[in-house]
Amino acid sequence: MKKFLTTAFLFTLAVAAFAQVPGAPAPGIFEGKFLAHIALAIAAAGCGMAQGKAVVAACEGIARNPQAAGNIRTTMIIGLALIEALVIYVLVAAFAVK
């Protein structure tokens, strides 16, 4: 099921990306920023999954060794900030596209 959903998602992106006519004005509200918005959506989804995995790993580490909770928590917060920074970079790039 996971392979099917992944394939369907990638096919949907490919159809949307290649359906645009080169040189023609973008229809609707996109105004030429369609691919930037798709990139932002993918980055946000990847960020959410990565942050979820980081929190799960930190919780498991704290459950196995409660004495190291402070170090694990500090490292997790720094990692979450770096993961979130990647999405912010994509957001800035999406705003930069004109």
C-alpha positions as a Markdown table, in Angstrom:
| # | Residue | x | y | z |
|---|---|---|---|---|
| 1 | Met | 0.0 | 0.0 | 0.0 |
| 2 | Lys | 2.9 | 2.4 | 0.8 |
| 3 | Lys | 4.4 | 1.9 | -2.6 |
| 4 | Phe | 1.1 | 2.5 | -4.3 |
| 5 | Leu | 0.6 | 5.8 | -2.4 |
| 6 | Thr | 4.1 | 6.9 | -3.1 |
| 7 | Thr | 3.7 | 6.1 | -6.8 |
| 8 | Ala | 0.4 | 7.9 | -7.0 |
| 9 | Phe | 1.7 | 11.0 | -5.2 |
| 10 | Leu | 4.8 | 11.2 | -7.6 |
| 11 | Phe | 2.6 | 10.7 | -10.6 |
| 12 | Thr | 0.3 | 13.5 | -9.5 |
| 13 | Leu | 3.2 | 15.8 | -9.1 |
| 14 | Ala | 4.6 | 14.8 | -12.5 |
| 15 | Val | 1.3 | 15.4 | -14.2 |
| 16 | Ala | 0.9 | 18.8 | -12.6 |
| 17 | Ala | 4.5 | 19.8 | -13.3 |
| 18 | Phe | 4.6 | 18.8 | -17.0 |
| 19 | Ala | 1.1 | 19.9 | -17.8 |
| 20 | Gln | 2.2 | 23.6 | -18.0 |
| 21 | Val | 2.8 | 25.1 | -21.3 |
| 22 | Pro | 6.3 | 26.7 | -21.5 |
| 23 | Gly | 6.1 | 30.5 | -22.0 |
| 24 | Ala | 2.3 | 30.6 | -21.4 |
| 25 | Pro | 1.1 | 32.6 | -18.4 |
| 26 | Ala | 0.1 | 30.5 | -15.4 |
| 27 | Pro | -3.6 | 30.2 | -14.9 |
| 28 | Gly | -5.4 | 31.0 | -11.7 |
| 29 | Ile | -3.8 | 32.1 | -8.5 |
| 30 | Phe | -0.4 | 30.4 | -9.1 |
| 31 | Glu | 1.1 | 33.1 | -11.3 |
| 32 | Gly | 4.2 | 31.0 | -12.1 |
| 33 | Lys | 4.9 | 29.9 | -8.6 |
| 34 | Phe | 3.3 | 26.5 | -8.8 |
| 35 | Leu | 6.5 | 24.5 | -8.6 |
| 36 | Ala | 7.8 | 26.6 | -5.7 |
| 37 | His | 4.6 | 25.9 | -3.8 |
| 38 | Ile | 4.9 | 22.2 | -4.6 |
| 39 | Ala | 8.5 | 22.3 | -3.3 |
| 40 | Leu | 7.3 | 24.0 | -0.1 |
| 41 | Ala | 4.6 | 21.4 | 0.4 |
| 42 | Ile | 7.2 | 18.5 | 0.0 |
| 43 | Ala | 9.6 | 20.3 | 2.3 |
| 44 | Ala | 6.9 | 20.8 | 5.0 |
| 45 | Ala | 5.8 | 17.1 | 4.7 |
| 46 | Gly | 9.4 | 15.9 | 5.0 |
| 47 | Cys | 10.0 | 18.2 | 7.9 |
| 48 | Gly | 7.0 | 16.9 | 9.7 |
| 49 | Met | 8.1 | 13.3 | 9.2 |
| 50 | Ala | 11.7 | 14.0 | 10.3 |
| 51 | Gln | 10.6 | 15.9 | 13.4 |
| 52 | Gly | 8.3 | 13.0 | 14.3 |
| 53 | Lys | 11.1 | 10.5 | 14.0 |
| 54 | Ala | 13.4 | 12.7 | 16.0 |
| 55 | Val | 10.9 | 13.0 | 18.8 |
| 56 | Val | 10.2 | 9.3 | 18.8 |
| 57 | Ala | 13.9 | 8.5 | 19.0 |
| 58 | Ala | 14.4 | 11.0 | 21.8 |
| 59 | Cys | 11.5 | 9.5 | 23.8 |
| 60 | Glu | 12.8 | 6.0 | 23.3 |
| 61 | Gly | 16.3 | 7.1 | 24.4 |
| 62 | Ile | 14.9 | 8.8 | 27.5 |
| 63 | Ala | 12.8 | 5.7 | 28.3 |
| 64 | Arg | 15.9 | 3.5 | 28.1 |
| 65 | Asn | 18.2 | 5.9 | 30.1 |
| 66 | Pro | 16.3 | 8.4 | 32.2 |
| 67 | Gln | 19.5 | 9.8 | 33.6 |
| 68 | Ala | 20.5 | 11.1 | 30.2 |
| 69 | Ala | 17.2 | 13.0 | 29.7 |
| 70 | Gly | 18.8 | 16.4 | 29.8 |
| 71 | Asn | 21.4 | 15.7 | 27.2 |
| 72 | Ile | 19.0 | 13.9 | 24.9 |
| 73 | Arg | 16.4 | 16.8 | 25.2 |
| 74 | Thr | 19.0 | 19.4 | 24.4 |
| 75 | Thr | 20.3 | 17.5 | 21.4 |
| 76 | Met | 16.7 | 16.9 | 20.2 |
| 77 | Ile | 15.8 | 20.6 | 20.4 |
| 78 | Ile | 18.9 | 21.6 | 18.4 |
| 79 | Gly | 18.1 | 18.9 | 15.8 |
| 80 | Leu | 14.5 | 20.1 | 15.5 |
| 81 | Ala | 15.6 | 23.7 | 15.0 |
| 82 | Leu | 18.0 | 22.6 | 12.2 |
| 83 | Ile | 15.2 | 20.5 | 10.5 |
| 84 | Glu | 12.8 | 23.4 | 10.7 |
| 85 | Ala | 15.5 | 25.7 | 9.2 |
| 86 | Leu | 15.4 | 23.7 | 6.0 |
| 87 | Val | 11.7 | 24.4 | 5.5 |
| 88 | Ile | 12.3 | 28.1 | 6.2 |
| 89 | Tyr | 15.0 | 28.1 | 3.5 |
| 90 | Val | 12.4 | 26.7 | 1.0 |
| 91 | Leu | 9.8 | 29.2 | 2.1 |
| 92 | Val | 12.3 | 32.1 | 1.4 |
| 93 | Ala | 13.1 | 30.5 | -2.0 |
| 94 | Ala | 9.3 | 30.3 | -2.7 |
| 95 | Phe | 8.9 | 34.0 | -1.9 |
| 96 | Ala | 11.9 | 34.8 | -4.1 |
| 97 | Val | 10.4 | 33.2 | -7.2 |
| 98 | Lys | 8.7 | 35.9 | -9.2 |
